[in-house]
Amino acid sequence: MVSRLFFLSAALLGLLTLGCAPSGGRGGSNDDCTPGGTDVCTCADGSESTQMCGDDRNFGPCMCADADMGIGGEGEGEGEGEGEGEGEGEGEGEGEGEGEGEGEGEGEGEGEGEGEGEGEGEGEGEGEGEGEGEGEGEGEGEGEGEGEGEGEGEGEGEGEGEGECRLLDDFTGQIRPGAEVPAGGVPLFGRWPANYDSGLDDVIAAGPGIDGEVAEVQVQVVEATVTATMFRSENVPVPPSQTRFWLGDGQATMEVYLDFNDAEAIPPFDIRVGQRLSFTVTRVGQFDGVPQIQFAANWVLVSEDNPVSILDAAAAPLPGDVGRIVRVAGTLDGAGTPCGGSSTCWDMRTLDGWSLTFRSASEFVQGGDCLTFVGPLRAFAGNLQIDTLNFDWYFRLNLGR
């Protein structure tokens, strides 16, 4: 049985980095440690994890898992265990999942077709994981693995099938009504009405306009919708989903990048997709040309289970779409190249004939994979990019390679 510690460390390491370099700072040794940056560290048991740079420009303690955690399958992150839960393409596990998958084609596993394969039950184990466990067995159509797999993380969706790469129509990433925190919301394919204006465009206009600079502001945001979050883990004092999430309305989108060491900035309730939030922005930064909300106060949860706009990207998105939730499907070219931390970048050829960069720290993703991605569109060095900062954002279809 694979150790659950291995997958937690892989998830934390891969998910706490941003772009082709860590967002909000590049990390590194204490000599050039930038607040918000991350770096690899070693736990007492010899496993790898990550540590983050604090405001004093020194790295904090290594974020290691508890020694009594259970055994996970191949999903990276926390599963919810005992084989029941929402599969939505989360977690590949070694579990003998027998059920139907979502990948088109007829092969085994979770691909659209039936058969034995790596169903959502993540792993053969019987223990239970914690966290966002998506993929725990009898899921929402993604392969009903019979093993009591539990997986340790958000799980990486995988299915097996035969035939050509196809879009998984039913896969909507984190946007799933009734899902566990931090997933939620209702998929809305298309744009919100233009008159839905929460004030995010005013926040952007008040930003510094220069990378690495910050602007102290006082801007009120009213009922912005949470569109995506980082993964959730109970093994660190502040779950990453509480301090790193994305907001949108009919006018603009923004990333929230809060200091996890500053309790005053963190919302006092669990952040989840589909919420509408009101708050006062007091600090705006910028990284690689993209504004970030870095401090806010007076957080109010207005409502939950609201529609979340998804851009079905049949044509290449525009730079103005950065930050929006996009749905794309395609194939990864070649072996990929290292692109910061433990991540690898591939050229992803979409089914609609255009390309963009796909970046992931997953050990399971490889060249030739057919992927459906539903998550925030990002950019690095002027190039459009999608990242697996949360493994809930993609589903991997193995075409029998």
Secondary structure, 3 states (H helix, E strand, C coil): CCEHHHHHHHHHHHHCCCCCCCCCCCCCCCCCCCCCCEEEEECCCCCEEEEEECCCCCECCCCCCCCCCCECCCCCCCCCCCCECCCCCCCCCCCEECCECCECCCCCCCECCECCEECCCCCCCCCCCCCCCCCCCECCCCCECCCCCCCCCCCCEEEECCCCCCCCCCCCCCECCCCCCCCECEEEEECCCCCCCCCHHHHHHCCCCCCCCEEEEEEEEEEEEEEEECCCCCCCCCCHHHHEEEEECCCCEEEEECCCCCHHHCCCCCCCCCCEEEEEEEEEEEECCEEEEEEEEEEEEEECCCEEEEEECCCCCCHHHCCCEEEEEEEEEEEEEECCCCCEEEEEEECCCCEEEEEECCCCCCCCCEEEEEEECEEECCEEEEECCCHHHEEEEECCC
